[in-house]
Amino acid sequence: MKELLRSTDPTVIAFATALLSGEGIEVFDLDVHMSVLDGSLGILPRRLMVRDEDLVAAERVLRDNAIPTGRG
């Protein structure tokens, strides 16, 4: 598993998940329930993970849709 995206913005996470799912790339959303710890303030980021073999394709999908991954 490789980290594809880390964000505190739930709309970015939802949009990226929908785009990747539409391309047939399985996404694993980590840290979904961390808001319990930060009092639902949204200060702890959520992470999207993909399989190692899907990383390049997933990065391309996000890049083509102007979603920064922070990975360069």
N, CA, C, O and CB atoms as a CASP TS submission, in Angstrom:
PFRMAT TS
TARGET T0000
AUTHOR 0000-0000-0000
METHOD Language model
MODEL 1
PARENT N/A
ATOM      1  N   MET     1       0.849  -1.185   0.000  1.00  0.00           N
ATOM      2  CA  MET     1       0.000   0.000   0.000  1.00  0.00           C
ATOM      3  C   MET     1       0.888   1.240   0.000  1.00  0.00           C
ATOM      4  O   MET     1       1.912   1.300   0.680  1.00  0.00           O
ATOM      5  CB  MET     1      -0.962   0.003   1.226  1.00  0.00           C
ATOM      6  N   LYS     2       0.465   2.212  -0.776  1.00  0.00           N
ATOM      7  CA  LYS     2       1.186   3.481  -0.850  1.00  0.00           C
ATOM      8  C   LYS     2       0.218   4.622  -0.565  1.00  0.00           C
ATOM      9  O   LYS     2      -0.944   4.588  -0.971  1.00  0.00           O
ATOM     10  CB  LYS     2       1.861   3.664  -2.241  1.00  0.00           C
ATOM     11  N   GLU     3       0.717   5.629   0.139  1.00  0.00           N
ATOM     12  CA  GLU     3      -0.098   6.815   0.401  1.00  0.00           C
ATOM     13  C   GLU     3      -0.154   7.653  -0.865  1.00  0.00           C
ATOM     14  O   GLU     3       0.875   8.001  -1.444  1.00  0.00           O
ATOM     15  CB  GLU     3       0.472   7.645   1.595  1.00  0.00           C
ATOM     16  N   LEU     4      -1.361   7.967  -1.281  1.00  0.00           N
ATOM     17  CA  LEU     4      -1.568   8.771  -2.481  1.00  0.00           C
ATOM     18  C   LEU     4      -1.862  10.221  -2.139  1.00  0.00           C
ATOM     19  O   LEU     4      -1.359  11.136  -2.791  1.00  0.00           O
ATOM     20  CB  LEU     4      -2.702   8.196  -3.309  1.00  0.00           C
ATOM     21  N   LEU     5      -2.681  10.425  -1.110  1.00  0.00           N
ATOM     22  CA  LEU     5      -3.163  11.763  -0.803  1.00  0.00           C
ATOM     23  C   LEU     5      -3.383  11.887   0.695  1.00  0.00           C
ATOM     24  O   LEU     5      -3.810  10.940   1.357  1.00  0.00           O
ATOM     25  CB  LEU     5      -4.464  12.074  -1.575  1.00  0.00           C
ATOM     26  N   ARG     6      -3.085  13.068   1.217  1.00  0.00           N
ATOM     27  CA  ARG     6      -3.336  13.377   2.626  1.00  0.00           C
ATOM     28  C   ARG     6      -3.989  14.750   2.658  1.00  0.00           C
ATOM     29  O   ARG     6      -3.439  15.713   2.124  1.00  0.00           O
ATOM     30  CB  ARG     6      -2.004  13.341   3.494  1.00  0.00           C
ATOM     31  N   SER     7      -5.172  14.845   3.288  1.00  0.00           N
ATOM     32  CA  SER     7      -5.885  16.126   3.287  1.00  0.00           C
ATOM     33  C   SER     7      -6.811  16.225   4.492  1.00  0.00           C
ATOM     34  O   SER     7      -7.318  15.224   4.996  1.00  0.00           O
ATOM     35  CB  SER     7      -6.687  16.299   1.987  1.00  0.00           C
ATOM     36  N   THR     8      -7.016  17.458   4.936  1.00  0.00           N
ATOM     37  CA  THR     8      -8.001  17.710   5.986  1.00  0.00           C
ATOM     38  C   THR     8      -9.329  18.126   5.378  1.00  0.00           C
ATOM     39  O   THR     8     -10.306  18.315   6.103  1.00  0.00           O
ATOM     40  CB  THR     8      -7.500  18.789   6.955  1.00  0.00           C
ATOM     41  N   ASP     9      -9.382  18.272   4.059  1.00  0.00           N
ATOM     42  CA  ASP     9     -10.596  18.707   3.366  1.00  0.00           C
ATOM     43  C   ASP     9     -11.408  17.482   2.929  1.00  0.00           C
ATOM     44  O   ASP     9     -10.988  16.758   2.026  1.00  0.00           O
ATOM     45  CB  ASP     9     -10.242  19.598   2.136  1.00  0.00           C
ATOM     46  N   PRO    10     -12.559  17.244   3.555  1.00  0.00           N
ATOM     47  CA  PRO    10     -13.342  16.055   3.207  1.00  0.00           C
ATOM     48  C   PRO    10     -13.876  16.085   1.780  1.00  0.00           C
ATOM     49  O   PRO    10     -14.142  15.030   1.205  1.00  0.00           O
ATOM     50  CB  PRO    10     -14.491  15.906   4.165  1.00  0.00           C
ATOM     51  N   THR    11     -14.040  17.271   1.198  1.00  0.00           N
ATOM     52  CA  THR    11     -14.522  17.327  -0.184  1.00  0.00           C
ATOM     53  C   THR    11     -13.446  16.861  -1.159  1.00  0.00           C
ATOM     54  O   THR    11     -13.761  16.235  -2.172  1.00  0.00           O
ATOM     55  CB  THR    11     -14.971  18.753  -0.538  1.00  0.00           C
ATOM     56  N   VAL    12     -12.197  17.154  -0.871  1.00  0.00           N
ATOM     57  CA  VAL    12     -11.096  16.689  -1.719  1.00  0.00           C
ATOM     58  C   VAL    12     -10.999  15.172  -1.639  1.00  0.00           C
ATOM     59  O   VAL    12     -10.822  14.501  -2.656  1.00  0.00           O
ATOM     60  CB  VAL    12      -9.752  17.344  -1.297  1.00  0.00           C
ATOM     61  N   ILE    13     -11.115  14.640  -0.441  1.00  0.00           N
ATOM     62  CA  ILE    13     -11.064  13.186  -0.254  1.00  0.00           C
ATOM     63  C   ILE    13     -12.206  12.513  -1.020  1.00  0.00           C
ATOM     64  O   ILE    13     -11.987  11.523  -1.717  1.00  0.00           O
ATOM     65  CB  ILE    13     -11.140  12.825   1.253  1.00  0.00           C
ATOM     66  N   ALA    14     -13.408  13.043  -0.893  1.00  0.00           N
ATOM     67  CA  ALA    14     -14.575  12.463  -1.571  1.00  0.00           C
ATOM     68  C   ALA    14     -14.434  12.549  -3.087  1.00  0.00           C
ATOM     69  O   ALA    14     -14.736  11.587  -3.792  1.00  0.00           O
ATOM     70  CB  ALA    14     -15.860  13.174  -1.126  1.00  0.00           C
ATOM     71  N   PHE    15     -13.978  13.696  -3.593  1.00  0.00           N
ATOM     72  CA  PHE    15     -13.814  13.875  -5.034  1.00  0.00           C
ATOM     73  C   PHE    15     -12.747  12.927  -5.573  1.00  0.00           C
ATOM     74  O   PHE    15     -12.958  12.272  -6.594  1.00  0.00           O
ATOM     75  CB  PHE    15     -13.446  15.333  -5.359  1.00  0.00           C
ATOM     76  N   ALA    16     -11.618  12.853  -4.901  1.00  0.00           N
ATOM     77  CA  ALA    16     -10.544  11.966  -5.335  1.00  0.00           C
ATOM     78  C   ALA    16     -10.999  10.503  -5.310  1.00  0.00           C
ATOM     79  O   ALA    16     -10.694   9.737  -6.224  1.00  0.00           O
ATOM     80  CB  ALA    16      -9.306  12.154  -4.445  1.00  0.00           C
ATOM     81  N   THR    17     -11.714  10.130  -4.279  1.00  0.00           N
ATOM     82  CA  THR    17     -12.218   8.756  -4.176  1.00  0.00           C
ATOM     83  C   THR    17     -13.154   8.432  -5.324  1.00  0.00           C
ATOM     84  O   THR    17     -13.068   7.355  -5.914  1.00  0.00           O
ATOM     85  CB  THR    17     -12.936   8.543  -2.842  1.00  0.00           C
ATOM     86  N   ALA    18     -14.054   9.362  -5.646  1.00  0.00           N
ATOM     87  CA  ALA    18     -15.001   9.146  -6.742  1.00  0.00           C
ATOM     88  C   ALA    18     -14.277   9.035  -8.081  1.00  0.00           C
ATOM     89  O   ALA    18     -14.603   8.167  -8.891  1.00  0.00           O
ATOM     90  CB  ALA    18     -16.028  10.285  -6.792  1.00  0.00           C
ATOM     91  N   LEU    19     -13.300   9.903  -8.319  1.00  0.00           N
ATOM     92  CA  LEU    19     -12.537   9.854  -9.569  1.00  0.00           C
ATOM     93  C   LEU    19     -11.798   8.531  -9.716  1.00  0.00           C
ATOM     94  O   LEU    19     -11.837   7.899 -10.772  1.00  0.00           O
ATOM     95  CB  LEU    19     -11.544  11.013  -9.633  1.00  0.00           C
ATOM     96  N   LEU    20     -11.128   8.122  -8.649  1.00  0.00           N
ATOM     97  CA  LEU    20     -10.343   6.891  -8.701  1.00  0.00           C
ATOM     98  C   LEU    20     -11.231   5.659  -8.846  1.00  0.00           C
ATOM     99  O   LEU    20     -10.899   4.727  -9.579  1.00  0.00           O
ATOM    100  CB  LEU    20      -9.485   6.765  -7.451  1.00  0.00           C
ATOM    101  N   SER    21     -12.350   5.662  -8.149  1.00  0.00           N
ATOM    102  CA  SER    21     -13.283   4.537  -8.263  1.00  0.00           C
ATOM    103  C   SER    21     -13.828   4.439  -9.688  1.00  0.00           C
ATOM    104  O   SER    21     -14.013   3.346 -10.224  1.00  0.00           O
ATOM    105  CB  SER    21     -14.447   4.690  -7.253  1.00  0.00           C
ATOM    106  N   GLY    22     -14.078   5.600 -10.288  1.00  0.00           N
ATOM    107  CA  GLY    22     -14.553   5.631 -11.669  1.00  0.00           C
ATOM    108  C   GLY    22     -13.545   5.068 -12.654  1.00  0.00           C
ATOM    109  O   GLY    22     -13.923   4.599 -13.728  1.00  0.00           O
ATOM    110  N   GLU    23     -12.276   5.110 -12.303  1.00  0.00           N
ATOM    111  CA  GLU    23     -11.210   4.560 -13.143  1.00  0.00           C
ATOM    112  C   GLU    23     -10.893   3.113 -12.778  1.00  0.00           C
ATOM    113  O   GLU    23      -9.992   2.507 -13.358  1.00  0.00           O
ATOM    114  CB  GLU    23      -9.951   5.411 -13.018  1.00  0.00           C
ATOM    115  N   GLY    24     -11.630   2.564 -11.824  1.00  0.00           N
ATOM    116  CA  GLY    24     -11.408   1.175 -11.426  1.00  0.00           C
ATOM    117  C   GLY    24     -10.240   0.984 -10.481  1.00  0.00           C
ATOM    118  O   GLY    24      -9.726  -0.126 -10.345  1.00  0.00           O
ATOM    119  N   ILE    25      -9.813   2.059  -9.824  1.00  0.00           N
ATOM    120  CA  ILE    25      -8.713   1.985  -8.872  1.00  0.00           C
ATOM    121  C   ILE    25      -9.287   1.917  -7.466  1.00  0.00           C
ATOM    122  O   ILE    25      -9.992   2.827  -7.030  1.00  0.00           O
ATOM    123  CB  ILE    25      -7.754   3.199  -9.024  1.00  0.00           C
ATOM    124  N   GLU    26      -8.985   0.842  -6.764  1.00  0.00           N
ATOM    125  CA  GLU    26      -9.502   0.660  -5.408  1.00  0.00           C
ATOM    126  C   GLU    26      -8.748   1.569  -4.442  1.00  0.00           C
ATOM    127  O   GLU    26      -7.518   1.611  -4.437  1.00  0.00           O
ATOM    128  CB  GLU    26      -9.383  -0.822  -4.966  1.00  0.00           C
ATOM    129  N   VAL    27      -9.508   2.291  -3.628  1.00  0.00           N
ATOM    130  CA  VAL    27      -8.943   3.264  -2.697  1.00  0.00           C
ATOM    131  C   VAL    27      -9.270   2.840  -1.271  1.00  0.00           C
ATOM    132  O   VAL    27     -10.373   2.376  -0.984  1.00  0.00           O
ATOM    133  CB  VAL    27      -9.483   4.692  -2.984  1.00  0.00           C
ATOM    134  N   PHE    28      -8.300   3.007  -0.392  1.00  0.00           N
ATOM    135  CA  PHE    28      -8.489   2.697   1.015  1.00  0.00           C
ATOM    136  C   PHE    28      -8.358   3.996   1.798  1.00  0.00           C
ATOM    137  O   PHE    28      -7.306   4.635   1.780  1.00  0.00           O
ATOM    138  CB  PHE    28      -7.461   1.626   1.509  1.00  0.00           C
ATOM    139  N   ASP    29      -9.413   4.377   2.476  1.00  0.00           N
ATOM    140  CA  ASP    29      -9.482   5.644   3.213  1.00  0.00           C
ATOM    141  C   ASP    29      -9.099   5.378   4.670  1.00  0.00           C
ATOM    142  O   ASP    29      -9.806   4.674   5.391  1.00  0.00           O
ATOM    143  CB  ASP    29     -10.919   6.285   3.116  1.00  0.00           C
ATOM    144  N   LEU    30      -7.974   5.948   5.090  1.00  0.00           N
ATOM    145  CA  LEU    30      -7.507   5.760   6.460  1.00  0.00           C
ATOM    146  C   LEU    30      -7.767   7.003   7.292  1.00  0.00           C
ATOM    147  O   LEU    30      -7.922   8.098   6.753  1.00  0.00           O
ATOM    148  CB  LEU    30      -6.018   5.415   6.478  1.00  0.00           C
ATOM    149  N   ASP    31      -7.813   6.837   8.573  1.00  0.00           N
ATOM    150  CA  ASP    31      -7.989   7.924   9.539  1.00  0.00           C
ATOM    151  C   ASP    31      -9.367   8.580   9.457  1.00  0.00           C
ATOM    152  O   ASP    31      -9.523   9.747   9.816  1.00  0.00           O
ATOM    153  CB  ASP    31      -6.922   8.970   9.328  1.00  0.00           C
ATOM    154  N   VAL    32     -10.351   7.841   8.990  1.00  0.00           N
ATOM    155  CA  VAL    32     -11.702   8.383   8.822  1.00  0.00           C
ATOM    156  C   VAL    32     -12.300   8.824  10.153  1.00  0.00           C
ATOM    157  O   VAL    32     -12.978   9.850  10.221  1.00  0.00           O
ATOM    158  CB  VAL    32     -12.609   7.345   8.165  1.00  0.00           C
ATOM    159  N   HIS    33     -12.057   8.072  11.183  1.00  0.00           N
ATOM    160  CA  HIS    33     -12.698   8.356  12.477  1.00  0.00           C
ATOM    161  C   HIS    33     -11.795   9.122  13.440  1.00  0.00           C
ATOM    162  O   HIS    33     -12.066   9.167  14.639  1.00  0.00           O
ATOM    163  CB  HIS    33     -13.131   7.063  13.127  1.00  0.00           C
ATOM    164  N   MET    34     -10.743   9.713  12.932  1.00  0.00           N
ATOM    165  CA  MET    34      -9.834  10.477  13.787  1.00  0.00           C
ATOM    166  C   MET    34     -10.474  11.767  14.296  1.00  0.00           C
ATOM    167  O   MET    34      -9.968  12.376  15.239  1.00  0.00           O
ATOM    168  CB  MET    34      -8.555  10.802  13.029  1.00  0.00           C
ATOM    169  N   SER    35     -11.582  12.190  13.682  1.00  0.00           N
ATOM    170  CA  SER    35     -12.235  13.421  14.128  1.00  0.00           C
ATOM    171  C   SER    35     -12.723  13.292  15.570  1.00  0.00           C
ATOM    172  O   SER    35     -12.953  14.300  16.239  1.00  0.00           O
ATOM    173  CB  SER    35     -13.409  13.768  13.203  1.00  0.00           C
ATOM    174  N   VAL    36     -12.878  12.073  16.043  1.00  0.00           N
ATOM    175  CA  VAL    36     -13.255  11.861  17.439  1.00  0.00           C
ATOM    176  C   VAL    36     -12.177  12.432  18.359  1.00  0.00           C
ATOM    177  O   VAL    36     -12.476  12.980  19.420  1.00  0.00           O
ATOM    178  CB  VAL    36     -13.473  10.353  17.727  1.00  0.00           C
ATOM    179  N   LEU    37     -10.929  12.297  17.939  1.00  0.00           N
ATOM    180  CA  LEU    37      -9.816  12.771  18.756  1.00  0.00           C
ATOM    181  C   LEU    37      -9.613  14.278  18.688  1.00  0.00           C
ATOM    182  O   LEU    37      -9.186  14.898  19.661  1.00  0.00           O
ATOM    183  CB  LEU    37      -8.556  12.085  18.336  1.00  0.00           C
ATOM    184  N   ASP    38      -9.924  14.869  17.524  1.00  0.00           N
ATOM    185  CA  ASP    38      -9.702  16.311  17.402  1.00  0.00           C
ATOM    186  C   ASP    38     -10.979  17.124  17.611  1.00  0.00           C
ATOM    187  O   ASP    38     -11.004  18.321  17.326  1.00  0.00           O
ATOM    188  CB  ASP    38      -9.119  16.628  16.041  1.00  0.00           C
ATOM    189  N   GLY    39     -12.025  16.491  18.100  1.00  0.00           N
ATOM    190  CA  GLY    39     -13.271  17.203  18.390  1.00  0.00           C
ATOM    191  C   GLY    39     -13.994  17.683  17.147  1.00  0.00           C
ATOM    192  O   GLY    39     -14.693  18.696  17.191  1.00  0.00           O
ATOM    193  N   SER    40     -13.838  16.970  16.032  1.00  0.00           N
ATOM    194  CA  SER    40     -14.461  17.303  14.745  1.00  0.00           C
ATOM    195  C   SER    40     -14.027  18.656  14.212  1.00  0.00           C
ATOM    196  O   SER    40     -14.768  19.303  13.472  1.00  0.00           O
ATOM    197  CB  SER    40     -15.962  17.279  14.879  1.00  0.00           C
ATOM    198  N   LEU    41     -12.826  19.088  14.584  1.00  0.00           N
ATOM    199  CA  LEU    41     -12.301  20.361  14.085  1.00  0.00           C
ATOM    200  C   LEU    41     -11.668  20.229  12.705  1.00  0.00           C
ATOM    201  O   LEU    41     -11.462  21.232  12.022  1.00  0.00           O
ATOM    202  CB  LEU    41     -11.282  20.917  15.057  1.00  0.00           C
ATOM    203  N   GLY    42     -11.360  19.009  12.290  1.00  0.00           N
ATOM    204  CA  GLY    42     -10.764  18.794  10.986  1.00  0.00           C
ATOM    205  C   GLY    42      -9.290  19.126  10.916  1.00  0.00           C
ATOM    206  O   GLY    42      -8.788  19.495   9.853  1.00  0.00           O
ATOM    207  N   ILE    43      -8.588  19.002  12.027  1.00  0.00           N
ATOM    208  CA  ILE    43      -7.160  19.326  12.017  1.00  0.00           C
ATOM    209  C   ILE    43      -6.275  18.110  11.755  1.00  0.00           C
ATOM    210  O   ILE    43      -5.100  18.259  11.417  1.00  0.00           O
ATOM    211  CB  ILE    43      -6.770  19.954  13.332  1.00  0.00           C
ATOM    212  N   LEU    44      -6.826  16.920  11.907  1.00  0.00           N
ATOM    213  CA  LEU    44      -6.059  15.709  11.624  1.00  0.00           C
ATOM    214  C   LEU    44      -6.395  15.242  10.201  1.00  0.00           C
ATOM    215  O   LEU    44      -7.563  15.017   9.884  1.00  0.00           O
ATOM    216  CB  LEU    44      -6.370  14.582  12.679  1.00  0.00           C
ATOM    217  N   PRO    45      -5.390  15.097   9.356  1.00  0.00           N
ATOM    218  CA  PRO    45      -5.656  14.739   7.956  1.00  0.00           C
ATOM    219  C   PRO    45      -6.087  13.292   7.793  1.00  0.00           C
ATOM    220  O   PRO    45      -5.729  12.416   8.581  1.00  0.00           O
ATOM    221  CB  PRO    45      -4.429  14.992   7.115  1.00  0.00           C
ATOM    222  N   ARG    46      -6.867  13.073   6.745  1.00  0.00           N
ATOM    223  CA  ARG    46      -7.224  11.728   6.319  1.00  0.00           C
ATOM    224  C   ARG    46      -6.292  11.348   5.182  1.00  0.00           C
ATOM    225  O   ARG    46      -5.793  12.212   4.461  1.00  0.00           O
ATOM    226  CB  ARG    46      -8.727  11.638   5.882  1.00  0.00           C
ATOM    227  N   ARG    47      -6.060  10.057   5.024  1.00  0.00           N
ATOM    228  CA  ARG    47      -5.158   9.569   3.987  1.00  0.00           C
ATOM    229  C   ARG    47      -5.887   8.634   3.039  1.00  0.00           C
ATOM    230  O   ARG    47      -6.727   7.834   3.453  1.00  0.00           O
ATOM    231  CB  ARG    47      -3.955   8.859   4.610  1.00  0.00           C
ATOM    232  N   LEU    48      -5.553   8.746   1.767  1.00  0.00           N
ATOM    233  CA  LEU    48      -6.023   7.799   0.767  1.00  0.00           C
ATOM    234  C   LEU    48      -4.843   6.928   0.369  1.00  0.00           C
ATOM    235  O   LEU    48      -3.773   7.430   0.026  1.00  0.00           O
ATOM    236  CB  LEU    48      -6.639   8.527  -0.475  1.00  0.00           C
ATOM    237  N   MET    49      -5.045   5.645   0.418  1.00  0.00           N
ATOM    238  CA  MET    49      -4.018   4.677   0.072  1.00  0.00           C
ATOM    239  C   MET    49      -4.475   3.891  -1.153  1.00  0.00           C
ATOM    240  O   MET    49      -5.667   3.655  -1.352  1.00  0.00           O
ATOM    241  CB  MET    49      -3.721   3.727   1.266  1.00  0.00           C
ATOM    242  N   VAL    50      -3.502   3.491  -1.970  1.00  0.00           N
ATOM    243  CA  VAL    50      -3.780   2.639  -3.122  1.00  0.00           C
ATOM    244  C   VAL    50      -2.761   1.507  -3.136  1.00  0.00           C
ATOM    245  O   VAL    50      -1.733   1.563  -2.461  1.00  0.00           O
ATOM    246  CB  VAL    50      -3.736   3.453  -4.459  1.00  0.00           C
ATOM    247  N   ARG    51      -3.068   0.495  -3.910  1.00  0.00           N
ATOM    248  CA  ARG    51      -2.112  -0.609  -4.058  1.00  0.00           C
ATOM    249  C   ARG    51      -0.862  -0.100  -4.769  1.00  0.00           C
ATOM    250  O   ARG    51      -0.930   0.828  -5.574  1.00  0.00           O
ATOM    251  CB  ARG    51      -2.744  -1.798  -4.846  1.00  0.00           C
ATOM    252  N   ASP    52       0.255  -0.703  -4.470  1.00  0.00           N
ATOM    253  CA  ASP    52       1.533  -0.293  -5.068  1.00  0.00           C
ATOM    254  C   ASP    52       1.437  -0.211  -6.594  1.00  0.00           C
ATOM    255  O   ASP    52       1.908   0.751  -7.202  1.00  0.00           O
ATOM    256  CB  ASP    52       2.648  -1.275  -4.666  1.00  0.00           C
ATOM    257  N   GLU    53       0.829  -1.217  -7.199  1.00  0.00           N
ATOM    258  CA  GLU    53       0.764  -1.273  -8.658  1.00  0.00           C
ATOM    259  C   GLU    53      -0.188  -0.241  -9.266  1.00  0.00           C
ATOM    260  O   GLU    53      -0.145  -0.001 -10.473  1.00  0.00           O
ATOM    261  CB  GLU    53       0.344  -2.648  -9.088  1.00  0.00           C
ATOM    262  N   ASP    54      -1.044   0.370  -8.446  1.00  0.00           N
ATOM    263  CA  ASP    54      -1.992   1.384  -8.936  1.00  0.00           C
ATOM    264  C   ASP    54      -1.507   2.814  -8.702  1.00  0.00           C
ATOM    265  O   ASP    54      -2.171   3.762  -9.123  1.00  0.00           O
ATOM    266  CB  ASP    54      -3.341   1.195  -8.264  1.00  0.00           C
ATOM    267  N   LEU    55      -0.372   2.986  -8.044  1.00  0.00           N
ATOM    268  CA  LEU    55       0.067   4.314  -7.638  1.00  0.00           C
ATOM    269  C   LEU    55       0.271   5.268  -8.818  1.00  0.00           C
ATOM    270  O   LEU    55      -0.223   6.395  -8.783  1.00  0.00           O
ATOM    271  CB  LEU    55       1.344   4.202  -6.857  1.00  0.00           C
ATOM    272  N   VAL    56       0.975   4.846  -9.840  1.00  0.00           N
ATOM    273  CA  VAL    56       1.265   5.732 -10.973  1.00  0.00           C
ATOM    274  C   VAL    56      -0.024   6.144 -11.673  1.00  0.00           C
ATOM    275  O   VAL    56      -0.206   7.319 -11.994  1.00  0.00           O
ATOM    276  CB  VAL    56       2.215   5.043 -11.973  1.00  0.00           C
ATOM    277  N   ALA    57      -0.911   5.197 -11.911  1.00  0.00           N
ATOM    278  CA  ALA    57      -2.187   5.518 -12.569  1.00  0.00           C
ATOM    279  C   ALA    57      -3.031   6.443 -11.699  1.00  0.00           C
ATOM    280  O   ALA    57      -3.667   7.366 -12.208  1.00  0.00           O
ATOM    281  CB  ALA    57      -2.973   4.231 -12.883  1.00  0.00           C
ATOM    282  N   ALA    58      -3.040   6.201 -10.402  1.00  0.00           N
ATOM    283  CA  ALA    58      -3.829   7.031  -9.482  1.00  0.00           C
ATOM    284  C   ALA    58      -3.284   8.452  -9.434  1.00  0.00           C
ATOM    285  O   ALA    58      -4.055   9.412  -9.421  1.00  0.00           O
ATOM    286  CB  ALA    58      -3.834   6.419  -8.069  1.00  0.00           C
ATOM    287  N   GLU    59      -1.958   8.593  -9.406  1.00  0.00           N
ATOM    288  CA  GLU    59      -1.363   9.930  -9.418  1.00  0.00           C
ATOM    289  C   GLU    59      -1.722  10.675 -10.698  1.00  0.00           C
ATOM    290  O   GLU    59      -1.973  11.880 -10.667  1.00  0.00           O
ATOM    291  CB  GLU    59       0.161   9.841  -9.270  1.00  0.00           C
ATOM    292  N   ARG    60      -1.747   9.971 -11.810  1.00  0.00           N
ATOM    293  CA  ARG    60      -2.101  10.580 -13.084  1.00  0.00           C
ATOM    294  C   ARG    60      -3.548  11.079 -13.074  1.00  0.00           C
ATOM    295  O   ARG    60      -3.835  12.175 -13.557  1.00  0.00           O
ATOM    296  CB  ARG    60      -1.893   9.580 -14.224  1.00  0.00           C
ATOM    297  N   VAL    61      -4.449  10.275 -12.527  1.00  0.00           N
ATOM    298  CA  VAL    61      -5.857  10.678 -12.447  1.00  0.00           C
ATOM    299  C   VAL    61      -5.997  11.955 -11.622  1.00  0.00           C
ATOM    300  O   VAL    61      -6.692  12.885 -12.032  1.00  0.00           O
ATOM    301  CB  VAL    61      -6.716   9.545 -11.832  1.00  0.00           C
ATOM    302  N   LEU    62      -5.345  12.003 -10.469  1.00  0.00           N
ATOM    303  CA  LEU    62      -5.433  13.192  -9.622  1.00  0.00           C
ATOM    304  C   LEU    62      -4.785  14.403 -10.290  1.00  0.00           C
ATOM    305  O   LEU    62      -5.334  15.504 -10.245  1.00  0.00           O
ATOM    306  CB  LEU    62      -4.773  12.927  -8.269  1.00  0.00           C
ATOM    307  N   ARG    63      -3.639  14.207 -10.899  1.00  0.00           N
ATOM    308  CA  ARG    63      -2.948  15.307 -11.579  1.00  0.00           C
ATOM    309  C   ARG    63      -3.809  15.864 -12.723  1.00  0.00           C
ATOM    310  O   ARG    63      -3.900  17.080 -12.897  1.00  0.00           O
ATOM    311  CB  ARG    63      -1.578  14.829 -12.124  1.00  0.00           C
ATOM    312  N   ASP    64      -4.437  14.976 -13.496  1.00  0.00           N
ATOM    313  CA  ASP    64      -5.293  15.404 -14.608  1.00  0.00           C
ATOM    314  C   ASP    64      -6.516  16.184 -14.136  1.00  0.00           C
ATOM    315  O   ASP    64      -7.118  16.923 -14.915  1.00  0.00           O
ATOM    316  CB  ASP    64      -5.741  14.196 -15.410  1.00  0.00           C
ATOM    317  N   ASN    65      -6.885  16.024 -12.869  1.00  0.00           N
ATOM    318  CA  ASN    65      -8.042  16.716 -12.305  1.00  0.00           C
ATOM    319  C   ASN    65      -7.642  17.790 -11.304  1.00  0.00           C
ATOM    320  O   ASN    65      -8.456  18.232 -10.492  1.00  0.00           O
ATOM    321  CB  ASN    65      -8.965  15.723 -11.640  1.00  0.00           C
ATOM    322  N   ALA    66      -6.390  18.203 -11.369  1.00  0.00           N
ATOM    323  CA  ALA    66      -5.856  19.324 -10.560  1.00  0.00           C
ATOM    324  C   ALA    66      -5.999  19.109  -9.055  1.00  0.00           C
ATOM    325  O   ALA    66      -6.262  20.051  -8.308  1.00  0.00           O
ATOM    326  CB  ALA    66      -6.559  20.612 -10.941  1.00  0.00           C
ATOM    327  N   ILE    67      -5.822  17.860  -8.616  1.00  0.00           N
ATOM    328  CA  ILE    67      -5.815  17.570  -7.188  1.00  0.00           C
ATOM    329  C   ILE    67      -4.376  17.324  -6.785  1.00  0.00           C
ATOM    330  O   ILE    67      -3.792  16.314  -7.177  1.00  0.00           O
ATOM    331  CB  ILE    67      -6.726  16.344  -6.837  1.00  0.00           C
ATOM    332  N   PRO    68      -3.787  18.236  -6.002  1.00  0.00           N
ATOM    333  CA  PRO    68      -2.383  18.067  -5.615  1.00  0.00           C
ATOM    334  C   PRO    68      -2.211  16.929  -4.612  1.00  0.00           C
ATOM    335  O   PRO    68      -2.959  16.824  -3.639  1.00  0.00           O
ATOM    336  CB  PRO    68      -1.836  19.369  -5.022  1.00  0.00           C
ATOM    337  N   THR    69      -1.222  16.083  -4.862  1.00  0.00           N
ATOM    338  CA  THR    69      -0.964  14.972  -3.955  1.00  0.00           C
ATOM    339  C   THR    69       0.113  15.321  -2.946  1.00  0.00           C
ATOM    340  O   THR    69       0.241  14.655  -1.918  1.00  0.00           O
ATOM    341  CB  THR    69      -0.561  13.736  -4.734  1.00  0.00           C
ATOM    342  N   GLY    70       0.892  16.361  -3.229  1.00  0.00           N
ATOM    343  CA  GLY    70       1.990  16.709  -2.349  1.00  0.00           C
ATOM    344  C   GLY    70       3.181  15.797  -2.525  1.00  0.00           C
ATOM    345  O   GLY    70       4.126  15.846  -1.737  1.00  0.00           O
ATOM    346  N   ARG    71       3.148  14.967  -3.545  1.00  0.00           N
ATOM    347  CA  ARG    71       4.220  14.004  -3.796  1.00  0.00           C
ATOM    348  C   ARG    71       5.146  14.480  -4.906  1.00  0.00           C
ATOM    349  O   ARG    71       6.065  13.753  -5.282  1.00  0.00           O
ATOM    350  CB  ARG    71       3.637  12.642  -4.154  1.00  0.00           C
ATOM    351  N   GLY    72       4.934  15.669  -5.439  1.00  0.00           N
ATOM    352  CA  GLY    72       5.823  16.160  -6.489  1.00  0.00           C
ATOM    353  C   GLY    72       5.242  16.082  -7.787  1.00  0.00           C
ATOM    354  O   GLY    72       5.876  16.461  -8.771  1.00  0.00           O
TER
END
